[in-house]
Amino acid sequence: MKILILNGPNLNFLGKREIGIYGKRDYEELKIFLKKSAKNFDLEIEIYQSNHEGYLIDKIQEEYSKFDGFIINPGALTHYSIALYDAIKSVNKPFVEVHLSNIHSREEFRKNSITAGACIGQISGFGFNSYKLGLIALKDYIIEL
């Protein structure tokens, strides 16, 4: 089973920005964690990050047929990107939205996710483990299809 993991704006700055919220581990450590998790779950993954909304949309549209499902952390795009929502809906593949922090316990604007409505589910608040839980949920969902 092949999964594409998409990371949006500022995820590349993990370990540098808002350490009290996102922790000290950096983006390279996240990628290592994801590769180990995928191996444990017998999944093949590709990881992609962009600070640009259009690049994420292009990646989804250009590569959706190569993957069985997607994990997405849209970052700030979560809260306003109808274009990303439309891209997720357009490819007819399962997506799980993940967030490192609990977006529902933060600023009011972060509690609303535009993109979650296009996904089969959302997992937030568990740090790197949000991704691991997302992989488990996505794999089970695809198997049950």
Contact map, one row per residue, 1 for C-alpha under 8 A:
1110000000000000000000000000000000000000011100000000000000000000001100000000000000000000000000000000000000000000000000000000000000000000001000000
1111000000000000000000000000000000000000001111000000000000000000011110000000000000000000000000000000000000000000000000000000000000000000000000000
1111100000000000000000000000000000000000001111000000000000000000001111100000000000000000000000000000000000000000000000000000000000000000000000000
0111110000000000000000000000000000000000000011110000000000000000001011100000000000000000000000000000000000000000000000000000000000000000000000000
0011111000000000000000000000000000000000000011110000000000000000000001110000000000000000000000000000000000000000000000000000000000000000000000000
0001111100000000000000000000000000000000000000111000000100000000000001111100000000000000000000000000000000000000000000000000000000000000000000000
0000111110100000000000000000000000000000000000111100000000000000000000011110000000000000000000000000000000000000000000000000000000000000000000000
0000011111100000000000000000000000000000000000001111100100000000000000011111100000000000000000000000000000000000000000000000000000000000000000000
0000001111110000000000000000000000000000000000001111000000000000000000000111100000000000000000000000000000000000000000000000000000000000000000000
0000000111111100000000000000000000000000000000000010000000000000000000000010000000000000000000000000000000000000000000000000000000000000000000000
0000001111111100000000000010000000000000000000001000000000000000000000000010000000000000000000000000000000000000000000000000000000000000000000000
0000000011111100000000000110000000000000000000001000000000000000000000000000000000000000000000000000000000000000000000000000000000000000000000000
0000000001111111100000000110000000000000000000000000000000000000000000000000000000000000000000000000000000000000000000000000000000000000000000000
0000000001111111101001111110000000000000000000000000000000000000000000000000000000000000000000000000000000000000000000000000000000000000000000000
0000000000001111111001111110000000000000000000000000000000000000000000000000000000000000000000000000000000000000000000000000000000000000000000000
0000000000001111111000010100000000000000000000000000000000000000000000000000000000000000000000000000000000000000000000000000000000000000000000000
0000000000001111111001000000000000000000000000000000000000000000000000000000000000000000000000000000000000000000000000000000000000000000000000000
0000000000000011111111100000000000000000000000000000000000000000000000000000000000000000000000000000000000000000000000000000000000000000000000000
0000000000000111111111110000000000000000000000000000000000000000000000000000000000000000000000000000000000000000000000000000000000000000000000000
0000000000000000011111100000000000000000000000000000000000000000000000000000000000000000000000000000000000000000000000000000000000000000000000000
0000000000000000011111100000000000000000000000000000000000000000000000000000000000000000000000000000100000000000000000000000000000000000000000000
0000000000000110111111110000000000000000000000000000000000000000000000000000000000000000000000000001100000000000000000000000001000000000000000000
0000000000000110011111111000000000000000000000000000000000000000000000000000000000000000000000000000000000000000000000000000000000000000000000000
0000000000000111001001111100000000000000000000000000000000000000000000000000000000000000000000000000000000000000000000000000000000000000000000000
0000000000000110000000111110110000000000000000000000000000000000000000000000000000000000000000000000000000000000000000000000000000000000000000000
0000000000011111000000011111110000000000000000000000000000000000000000000000000000000000000000000000000000000000000000000000000000000000000000000
0000000000111110000000001111111000000000000000000000000000000000000000000000000000000000000000000000000000000000000000000000000000000000000000000
0000000000000000000000000111111100000000000000000000000000000000000000000000000000000000000000000000000000000000000000000000000000000000000000000
0000000000000000000000001111111110000000000000000000000000000000000000000000000000000000000000000000000000000000000000000000000000000000000000000
0000000000000000000000001111111111000000000000000000000000000000000000000000000000000000000000000000000000000000000000000000000100000000000000000
0000000000000000000000000011111111100000000000100000000000000000000000000000000000000000000000000000000000000000000000000000000000000000000000000
0000000000000000000000000001111111110000000000000000000000000000000000000000000000000000000000000000000000000000000000000000000000000000000000000
0000000000000000000000000000111111111000000000000000000000000000000000000000000000000000000000000000000000000000000000000000000100000000000000000
0000000000000000000000000000011111111100000000000000000000000000000000000000000000000000000000000000000000000000000000000000000000110000000000000
0000000000000000000000000000001111111110000010000000000000000000000000000000000000000000000000000000000000000000000000000000000000000000000000000
0000000000000000000000000000000111111111000000000000000000000000000000000000000000000000000000000000000000000000000000000000000000000000000000000
0000000000000000000000000000000011111111100000000000000000000000000000000000000000000000000000000000000000000000000000000000000000010000000000000
0000000000000000000000000000000001111111111110000000000000000000000000000000000000000000000000000000000000000000000000000000000000000010000000000
0000000000000000000000000000000000111111111100000000000000000000000000000000000000000000000000000000000000000000000000000000000000000000000000000
0000000000000000000000000000000000011111111000000000000000000000000000000000000000000000000000000000000000000000000000000000000000000000000000000
0000000000000000000000000000000000001111111000000000000000000000000000000000000000000000000000000000000000000000000000000000000000000001000000000
1000000000000000000000000000000000000111111100000000000000000000000000000000000000000000000000000000000000000000000000000000000000000000000000000
1110000000000000000000000000000000000111111110000000000000000000000000000000000000000000000000000000000000000000000000000000000000000000000000000
1110000000000000000000000000000000000110011111000000000000000000000000000000000000000000000000000000000000000000000000000000000000000000000000000
0111100000000000000000000000000000100100001111100000000000000000000000000000000000000000000000000000000000000000000000000000000000000000000000000
0111100000000000000000000000000000000000000111110000000000000000000000000000000000000000000000000000000000000000000000000000000000000000000000000
0001111000000000000000000000001000000000000011111000000000000000000000000000000000000000000000000000000000000000000000000000000000000000000000000
0001111000000000000000000000000000000000000001111100000000000000000000000000000000000000000000000000000000000000000000000000000000000000000000000
0000011110110000000000000000000000000000000000111110000100000000000000000000000000000000000000000000000000000000000000000000000000000000000000000
0000001110000000000000000000000000000000000000011111101100000000000000000000000000000000000000000000000000000000000000000000000000000000000000000
0000000111000000000000000000000000000000000000001111100000000000000000000000000000000000000000000000000000000000000000000000000000000000000000000
0000000110000000000000000000000000000000000000000111111100000000000000000000000000000000000000000000000000000000000000000000000000000000000000000
0000000100000000000000000000000000000000000000000111111110000000000000000000100000010000000000000000000000000000000000000000000000000000000000000
0000000000000000000000000000000000000000000000000001111111000000000000000000000000000000000000000000000000000000000000000000000000000000000000000
0000000000000000000000000000000000000000000000000101111111100000000000000000000000000000000000000000000000000000000000000000000000000000000000000
0000010100000000000000000000000000000000000000001101111111110000000000000000000000010000000000000000000000000000000000000000000000000000000000000
0000000000000000000000000000000000000000000000000000111111111000000000000000000000110010000000000000000000000000000000000000000000000000000000000
0000000000000000000000000000000000000000000000000000011111111100000000000000000000000000000000000000000000000000000000000000000000000000000000000
0000000000000000000000000000000000000000000000000000001111111111000000000000000000000000000000000000000000000000000000000000000000000000000000000
0000000000000000000000000000000000000000000000000000000111111111000000000000000000000011001000000000000000000000000000000000000000000000000000000
0000000000000000000000000000000000000000000000000000000011111111000000000000000000000010001000000000000000000000000000000000000000000000000000000
0000000000000000000000000000000000000000000000000000000001111111100000000000000000000000000000000000000000000000000000000000000000000000000000000
0000000000000000000000000000000000000000000000000000000000111111111000000000000000000000000000000000000000000000000000000000000000000000000000000
0000000000000000000000000000000000000000000000000000000000111111111000000000000000000000001010000000000000000000000000000000000000000000000000000
0000000000000000000000000000000000000000000000000000000000000111111100000000000000000000000000000000000000000000000000000000000000000000000000000
0100000000000000000000000000000000000000000000000000000000000011111100000000000000000000000000000000000000000000000000000000000000000000000000000
1111000000000000000000000000000000000000000000000000000000000011111111000000000000000000000000000000000000000000000000000000000000000000000000000
1110000000000000000000000000000000000000000000000000000000000000111111000000000000000000000011000000000000000000000000000000000000000000000001000
0111000000000000000000000000000000000000000000000000000000000000001111100000000000000000000011100000000000000000000000000000000000000000010001000
0011110000000000000000000000000000000000000000000000000000000000001111110000000000000000000011110000000000000000000000000000000000000000010000000
0011110000000000000000000000000000000000000000000000000000000000000011111000000000000000000000111100000000000000000000000000000000100110010000000
0000111100000000000000000000000000000000000000000000000000000000000001111100000000000000000000111100000000000000000000000000000000000000000000000
0000011100000000000000000000000000000000000000000000000000000000000000111110010000000000000000001110000000000000000000000000000000000000000000000
0000011110000000000000000000000000000000000000000000000000000000000000011111110000000000000000001000000000000000001000000000000000000000000000000
0000001111100000000000000000000000000000000000000000000000000000000000001111110000000000000000000010000000000000000000000000000000000000000000000
0000000110000000000000000000000000000000000000000000000000000000000000000111111100000000000000000000000000000000000000000000000000000000000000000
0000000110000000000000000000000000000000000000000000100000000000000000000111111110010000000000000000000000000000000000000000000000000000000000000
0000000000000000000000000000000000000000000000000000000000000000000000001111111110000000000000000000000000000001111100000000000000000000000000000
0000000000000000000000000000000000000000000000000000000000000000000000000001111110000000000000000000000000001101111000000000000000000000000000000
0000000000000000000000000000000000000000000000000000000000000000000000000001111111000000000000000000000000000000110000000000000000000000000000000
0000000000000000000000000000000000000000000000000000000000000000000000000000111111111000000000000000000000000000011000000000000000000000000000000
0000000000000000000000000000000000000000000000000000000000000000000000000000000111111100000000000000000000000000011000000000000000000000000000000
0000000000000000000000000000000000000000000000000000000010000000000000000000000011111110000000000000000000000000000000000000000000000000000000000
0000000000000000000000000000000000000000000000000000100110000000000000000000100011111111000000000000000000000000001000000000000000000000000000000
0000000000000000000000000000000000000000000000000000000000000000000000000000000011111111100000000000000000000000011111000000000000000000000000000
0000000000000000000000000000000000000000000000000000000000000000000000000000000001111111110000000000000000000000000001000000000000000000000000000
0000000000000000000000000000000000000000000000000000000010011000000000000000000000111111111000000000000000000000000000000000000000000000000000000
0000000000000000000000000000000000000000000000000000000000010000000000000000000000011111111110100000000000000000001001100000000000000000000000000
0000000000000000000000000000000000000000000000000000000000000000000000000000000000001111111110000000000000000000000001100000000000000000000000000
0000000000000000000000000000000000000000000000000000000000000000000000000000000000000111111100000000000000000000000000000000000000000000000000000
0000000000000000000000000000000000000000000000000000000000011001000000000000000000000011111110000000000000000000000000000000000000000000000000000
0000000000000000000000000000000000000000000000000000000000000000000000000000000000000001111111000000000000000000000000000000000000000000000000000
0000000000000000000000000000000000000000000000000000000000000001000111000000000000000001101111100000000000000000000000000000000000000000000000000
0000000000000000000000000000000000000000000000000000000000000000000111000000000000000000000111110000000000000000000000110000000000000000010001000
0000000000000000000000000000000000000000000000000000000000000000000011110000000000000001000011111000000000000000000001111000000000000000010000000
0000000000000000000000000000000000000000000000000000000000000000000001110000000000000000000001111100000000000000000100111110000000000100110000000
0000000000000000000000000000000000000000000000000000000000000000000000111100000000000000000000111110000000000000001100101110000000000100000000000
0000000000000000000000000000000000000000000000000000000000000000000000111000000000000000000000011111000000000000000000000111000001100100000000000
0000000000000000000000000000000000000000000000000000000000000000000000001010000000000000000000001111111000000000000000000011111001100000000000000
0000000000000000000001000000000000000000000000000000000000000000000000000000000000000000000000000111110000000000000000000001111111000000000000000
0000000000000000000011000000000000000000000000000000000000000000000000000000000000000000000000000011111000000000000000000001111000000000000000000
0000000000000000000000000000000000000000000000000000000000000000000000000000000000000000000000000011111111000000000000000001110000000000000000000
0000000000000000000000000000000000000000000000000000000000000000000000000000000000000000000000000010111111100110000000000001100000000000000000000
0000000000000000000000000000000000000000000000000000000000000000000000000000000000000000000000000000011111110111000000000000000000000000000000000
0000000000000000000000000000000000000000000000000000000000000000000000000000000000000000000000000000011111100010000000000000000000000000000000000
0000000000000000000000000000000000000000000000000000000000000000000000000000000000000000000000000000011111110110000000000000000000000000000000000
0000000000000000000000000000000000000000000000000000000000000000000000000000000000000000000000000000001111111110000000000000000000000000000000000
0000000000000000000000000000000000000000000000000000000000000000000000000000000000000000000000000000000101111111000000000000000000000000000000000
0000000000000000000000000000000000000000000000000000000000000000000000000000001000000000000000000000000000111111000000000000000000000000000000000
0000000000000000000000000000000000000000000000000000000000000000000000000000001000000000000000000000001101111111100000000000000000000000000000000
0000000000000000000000000000000000000000000000000000000000000000000000000000000000000000000000000000001111111111100000000000000000000000000000000
0000000000000000000000000000000000000000000000000000000000000000000000000000011000000000000000000000000100011111110000000000000000000000000000000
0000000000000000000000000000000000000000000000000000000000000000000000000000011100000000000000000000000000000111111110000000000000000000000000000
0000000000000000000000000000000000000000000000000000000000000000000000000000011111001000000000000000000000000001111110000000000000000000000000000
0000000000000000000000000000000000000000000000000000000000000000000000000100011011011001000000001000000000000000111111100000000000000000000000000
0000000000000000000000000000000000000000000000000000000000000000000000000000010000001000000000011000000000000000111111111100000000000000000000000
0000000000000000000000000000000000000000000000000000000000000000000000000000000000001000000000000000000000000000111111110000000000000000000000000
0000000000000000000000000000000000000000000000000000000000000000000000000000000000001101100000100000000000000000001111110000000000000000000000000
0000000000000000000000000000000000000000000000000000000000000000000000000000000000000001100001111000000000000000001111111100000000000000000000000
0000000000000000000000000000000000000000000000000000000000000000000000000000000000000000000001110000000000000000000111111100000000000000000000000
0000000000000000000000000000000000000000000000000000000000000000000000000000000000000000000000111000000000000000000100111110000000000000000000000
0000000000000000000000000000000000000000000000000000000000000000000000000000000000000000000000011100000000000000000100111111000000000100000000000
0000000000000000000000000000000000000000000000000000000000000000000000000000000000000000000000011110000000000000000000001111110001101100000000000
0000000000000000000000000000000000000000000000000000000000000000000000000000000000000000000000000111111000000000000000000111111001000000000000000
0000000000000000000000000000000000000000000000000000000000000000000000000000000000000000000000000011111000000000000000000011111001000000000000000
0000000000000000000000000000000000000000000000000000000000000000000000000000000000000000000000000011110000000000000000000011111111000000000000000
0000000000000000000001000000000000000000000000000000000000000000000000000000000000000000000000000011100000000000000000000001111111100000000000000
0000000000000000000000000000010010000000000000000000000000000000000000000000000000000000000000000001000000000000000000000000011111110000000000000
0000000000000000000000000000000000000000000000000000000000000000000000000000000000000000000000000001000000000000000000000000011111111000000000000
0000000000000000000000000000000000000000000000000000000000000000000000000000000000000000000000000111000000000000000000000011111111111100000000000
0000000000000000000000000000000001000000000000000000000000000000000000100000000000000000000000000110000000000000000000000010001111111110000000000
0000000000000000000000000000000001001000000000000000000000000000000000000000000000000000000000000000000000000000000000000000000111111111000000000
0000000000000000000000000000000000000000000000000000000000000000000000000000000000000000000000000000000000000000000000000010000011111111100000000
0000000000000000000000000000000000000000000000000000000000000000000000100000000000000000000000011100000000000000000000000110000001111111110000000
0000000000000000000000000000000000000100000000000000000000000000000000100000000000000000000000000000000000000000000000000000000000111111111000000
0000000000000000000000000000000000000000100000000000000000000000000000000000000000000000000000000000000000000000000000000000000000011111111100000
0000000000000000000000000000000000000000000000000000000000000000000000000000000000000000000000010000000000000000000000000000000000001111111110000
0000000000000000000000000000000000000000000000000000000000000000000011100000000000000000000001110000000000000000000000000000000000000111111111000
1000000000000000000000000000000000000000000000000000000000000000000000000000000000000000000000000000000000000000000000000000000000000011111111100
0000000000000000000000000000000000000000000000000000000000000000000000000000000000000000000000000000000000000000000000000000000000000001111111110
0000000000000000000000000000000000000000000000000000000000000000000000000000000000000000000000000000000000000000000000000000000000000000111111111
0000000000000000000000000000000000000000000000000000000000000000000110000000000000000000000001000000000000000000000000000000000000000000011111111
0000000000000000000000000000000000000000000000000000000000000000000000000000000000000000000000000000000000000000000000000000000000000000001111111
0000000000000000000000000000000000000000000000000000000000000000000000000000000000000000000000000000000000000000000000000000000000000000000111111
0000000000000000000000000000000000000000000000000000000000000000000000000000000000000000000000000000000000000000000000000000000000000000000011111
